[in-house]
Amino acid sequence: MPKQIICLVKFVPNVDGYQYDYERNVLIRENVRMIINPDDACALSLALQLQKNEPDTQVEIVSMGPLSVLPLVRDLLRRGVKRATLLSDKRFVGSDTYVTSRIIARYLSTISYDLIVSGSHSMDGDTAHVPAQIAELLQLEQMSNVKRVETENNAEGYLFFEVESEGDRSRYRIELPALLSLSRDSPYKLPFVRYTDLKLEVDDRITIITNDQLGIPNEELGLKGSLTKVVETYPKTLEEKQRIVVTNDDQGIETVYQFLKERGFV
Amino acid sequence: MGRTLIYYDENNPKGSVGLLEAADLMNQGDEHKRYAICFDPETKDHGYFDYWLRIEDERIKSYDVVNMTNCIEELHNSYRFDCILIPATPLGRMLAPRLAMRLGVGLVADVTAIGRYNGQVKLIRPAFDGKMMAGIVSAPPLMATIRPNVFQYTPRRLGETTVIAFQPQNIQQTSLTRLETKTGGPLQDICDSKVLVSGGGGVGGSFWEIAPLANALGGMVSASRRIVDSGIATRAIQVGQSGKIVSPKLYIALGIYGSLQHIEGLKNVEYIISVNTNKNAPICSLSDIIVEGDAIEFVKKLVERIKRETPQNQI
């Protein structure tokens, strides 16, 4: 079983909280909370379960983002994570997935690990690029949509896991170190913070790393270093149809039935 | 003349050929040579592509993304593709980012439309769970994963396809082994169904009571994300940005609000009938008929009406 587990975590706006203003055709993005990306929460929960089974296991979370996510990092430390590293630097702002992967991989190449876990997809960007690209930079195998990892199966240097995609369920064996990306359909749930730990002081377990430590040339960071650029965003608009409104009474059902009959569906 | 490489997924021939339409749009009508790469040596789909790169190496398993990357890198070094398109399947979405990083090329994920921006190709994709659309430009070579079934390709005529057998040199030992696969049975794909009867949060726990209507219309049952997230149905039948993009002739939306992420899953649907207690739900503005009322009651009444017309032995 792995001893040094890194969990990649992204904090994302809770997009379910977005409201849509259909009159003005705009998305209302104010007052939306940041949360841990749901797939990443599954990955972290798995890591914490592995740590619980073998207490000399160390789980470290690695995240990239602004310092404003620190309260969320502290919350995860109070749930049993041993260490947290936040890669935070104004020069990182605007980085696309290519640059982001390079920043995170640069940090990971300076530490030791035998398993990296992450989510498969993020709720906001949803490109699913970063785990695969970090794996490429670190020369690791990577698998997405992992549903379950066998936490009891003790084979030295290997992990067994299941992937579910498009109705198929496959079981794999992977040699460590490796990068596994969990799906939000996996059963792992984050443990609660114990009541006595609600105000636990955890800042001594947080390391903040800037590019001064990583030493990536400035022109390779942020918007400047990005290979892709978002040139516009707009809310999706709906095209209206001529419509018939009926109710569930006999006449309404007859209208639907005749509509289907005229078009050959019944 | 430009060269386009398309990853041909042997499990989704129609979706793979559809990427040619995306390739044509990106090439802005300019002639370009179309290459298909297929890792299954048994598969042949000739006539659509100019060249068919057949990979003959038994060591590359259907899940071995690292060796596929090695192989495409080798090919790119000799062919210098201007455009690389990969279907946005679970495998494609692991392969494409790894390959893009290897080649040092920008990658746009899950493209659903193509436009122009200051003379450059603009790739359009949903973001924020389908609530927003983003237009993205990327330095050449253009590389993207494309949503299967969004683009449909109709050739003017079928041409000659030249087969090129390729024996990769840089194959490495993989540390990943697939031990077993259980397919979910001969699962029908909701993307193939002409009629979909779809349930959402409004039908909730009564979700499976909508099945008789799907049967009566010879269609399949599908679901919104709320139903899938609450564990009532599997993700395989989910319509929407985080599920599947479907193009049935008839879509009956039962108790579905019609969030943008759901509507993103409906492409070229001919007729939509929605049943909702709220006739101002967004799905209703897309509907041909809106039934204001309880969805389960609607299902029961309509099934009864259909049975009344149809002789018993035909059901």
Contacts between the chains, C-beta under 8 A, distances in Angstrom:
chain1	res1	chain2	res2	distance
A	13	B	128	7.8
A	15	B	128	5.0
A	15	B	129	4.6
A	15	B	131	6.3
A	16	B	129	7.6
A	18	B	128	6.8
A	18	B	131	5.5
A	20	B	131	6.9
A	20	B	260	6.9
A	20	B	282	7.8
A	22	B	282	6.9
A	27	B	128	7.4
A	27	B	131	5.6
A	27	B	132	6.1
A	96	B	106	7.0
A	97	B	97	7.1
A	97	B	107	7.2
A	98	B	100	7.1
A	98	B	101	6.9
A	98	B	106	6.1
A	98	B	107	7.2
A	101	B	97	7.9
A	101	B	101	6.6
A	121	B	242	7.7
A	123	B	128	8.0
A	123	B	129	6.1
A	124	B	127	7.0
A	124	B	128	5.8
A	124	B	129	7.9
A	125	B	127	6.2
A	126	B	109	7.3
A	126	B	110	7.1
A	126	B	126	7.9
A	126	B	127	6.8
A	126	B	129	7.2
A	126	B	241	7.9
A	126	B	242	7.8
A	127	B	97	7.6
A	127	B	107	7.7
A	127	B	109	3.8
A	127	B	110	7.2
A	128	B	93	5.1
A	128	B	94	8.0
A	128	B	97	7.2
A	128	B	109	6.7
A	129	B	96	7.9
A	129	B	97	4.0
A	129	B	100	7.6
A	129	B	107	6.2
A	129	B	109	6.3
A	130	B	97	7.7
A	132	B	65	7.7
A	132	B	93	7.8
A	132	B	94	5.2
A	132	B	95	8.0
A	132	B	96	8.0
A	132	B	97	3.9
A	132	B	98	4.8
A	132	B	101	7.7
A	133	B	97	4.8
A	133	B	98	6.8
A	133	B	100	7.3
A	133	B	101	4.4
A	135	B	98	6.8
A	136	B	69	7.4
A	136	B	97	7.5
A	136	B	98	4.4
A	136	B	101	4.3
A	136	B	102	6.0
A	137	B	101	6.4
A	141	B	66	6.4
A	141	B	174	7.0
A	141	B	175	5.5
A	141	B	176	4.7
A	142	B	65	7.4
A	142	B	94	6.6
A	142	B	98	7.5
A	143	B	94	7.3
A	143	B	176	7.0
A	144	B	90	6.5
A	144	B	93	6.8
A	144	B	94	5.3
A	145	B	90	5.6
A	160	B	179	7.6
A	165	B	90	4.2
A	166	B	89	7.8
A	166	B	90	6.8
A	166	B	236	6.3
A	167	B	183	6.8
A	167	B	184	3.5
A	167	B	185	8.0
A	167	B	187	4.5
A	167	B	234	7.4
A	167	B	236	4.5
A	168	B	181	5.8
A	168	B	182	7.0
A	168	B	183	5.1
A	168	B	184	6.3
A	169	B	181	7.2
A	169	B	182	4.8
A	169	B	184	7.3
A	170	B	63	7.8
A	170	B	178	5.6
A	170	B	179	8.0
A	170	B	180	6.8
A	170	B	181	4.4
A	170	B	182	7.6
A	171	B	178	7.5
A	171	B	179	4.7
A	171	B	180	5.0
A	171	B	181	7.8
A	172	B	63	7.9
A	172	B	176	6.2
A	172	B	177	6.4
A	172	B	178	5.4
A	172	B	179	6.4
A	173	B	176	7.6
A	173	B	177	4.8
A	173	B	179	5.9
A	174	B	175	6.3
A	174	B	176	5.1
A	174	B	177	7.7
A	175	B	175	3.5
A	175	B	176	7.6
A	178	B	175	7.1
A	178	B	176	7.6
A	185	B	235	6.3
A	226	B	106	7.5
A	227	B	104	7.9
A	227	B	105	6.7
A	227	B	106	2.9
A	227	B	107	7.9
A	227	B	138	6.1
A	227	B	139	5.7
A	228	B	106	4.1
A	228	B	107	7.0
A	228	B	108	5.9
A	228	B	136	5.3
A	228	B	137	7.2
A	228	B	138	4.4
A	229	B	136	6.7
A	229	B	137	5.5
A	229	B	138	7.5
A	230	B	134	5.2
A	230	B	135	7.1
A	230	B	136	5.4
A	231	B	117	5.1
A	231	B	122	6.5
A	231	B	135	5.2
A	231	B	136	6.8
A	231	B	137	5.4
A	232	B	117	7.4
A	232	B	122	8.0
A	232	B	134	7.3
A	232	B	135	4.4
A	233	B	127	7.0
A	233	B	132	5.2
A	233	B	133	6.8
A	233	B	134	4.9
A	233	B	135	7.4
A	234	B	132	7.0
A	234	B	133	5.6
A	234	B	135	7.9
A	235	B	131	7.1
A	235	B	132	5.9
A	235	B	133	7.4
A	235	B	260	7.7
A	236	B	126	7.3
A	236	B	130	7.0
A	236	B	131	7.2
A	236	B	132	7.1
A	236	B	133	5.4
A	236	B	260	5.0
A	236	B	263	7.3
A	236	B	264	6.9
A	238	B	263	6.8
A	238	B	282	6.3
A	238	B	285	5.4
A	238	B	286	6.2
A	239	B	286	7.4
A	240	B	285	5.1
A	240	B	286	7.7
A	241	B	272	7.8
A	241	B	285	7.2
A	241	B	286	6.1
A	241	B	287	6.6
A	241	B	288	6.1
A	242	B	288	7.8
A	243	B	284	7.1
A	243	B	285	7.5
A	243	B	287	5.7
A	243	B	288	6.5
A	243	B	289	7.0
A	243	B	290	5.7
A	244	B	288	6.9
A	244	B	289	4.8
A	244	B	290	7.0
A	245	B	279	5.9
A	245	B	289	7.8
A	245	B	290	4.7
A	245	B	292	6.3
A	246	B	289	6.6
A	246	B	290	7.3
A	246	B	291	5.5
A	246	B	292	7.3
A	247	B	291	6.8
A	247	B	292	5.2
A	247	B	293	5.2
A	248	B	275	7.9
A	248	B	291	6.2
A	248	B	292	7.6
A	248	B	293	3.4
A	248	B	294	6.5
A	248	B	297	5.5
A	248	B	298	5.5
A	248	B	301	6.6
A	252	B	291	5.8
A	252	B	293	7.5
A	253	B	298	7.5
A	253	B	301	4.8
A	253	B	302	5.7
A	253	B	305	5.4
A	254	B	305	7.3
A	255	B	289	6.8
A	256	B	273	6.3
A	256	B	289	5.9
A	256	B	291	6.6
A	256	B	302	6.2
A	257	B	302	6.8
A	257	B	305	4.9
A	257	B	306	7.0
A	257	B	309	7.7
A	259	B	271	7.8
A	259	B	273	7.4
A	259	B	288	7.2
A	259	B	289	5.9
A	260	B	217	7.4
A	260	B	250	7.5
A	260	B	306	8.0
A	261	B	309	7.8
A	263	B	250	7.6
A	263	B	271	6.7
A	265	B	195	6.5
A	265	B	217	5.7
A	265	B	249	7.8
A	265	B	250	5.7
A	266	B	216	7.5
A	266	B	217	6.8
A	266	B	306	5.3
A	266	B	309	6.8
A	266	B	310	7.2
